[in-house]
Amino acid sequence: MNIFVGNLSYTTSDDSLRQAFEAFGQVSSARVIVDRESQRSRGFAFVEMPNDQEARAAIQGLDGRQVDGRPVKVNEARPKEPREPRYQR
């Protein structure tokens, strides 16, 4: 299951995020999204957990809890919606 994590501290790393979720089960990947130009965290991340039961337990256990000093918002990620091209040729 793909999980969205919002309201992250700008100091949260992939490793610290992975550790928070590993308390609930196996984590396939944990990726904090960063700005392309500044390489600074954008304040959200995605975590992939192969076991849906463990993922649901992580969502319930971490939503609203403090991670690196901030209460995080955790829920199942929605599929990316298709967007129109920004500019046409």
Secondary structure, 3 states (H helix, E strand, C coil): CEEEEECCCCCCCHHHHHHHHHCCCCCCEEEEEECCCCCCEEEEEEEECCCHHHHHHHHHHHCCCEECCEECEEEECCCCCCCCCCCCC
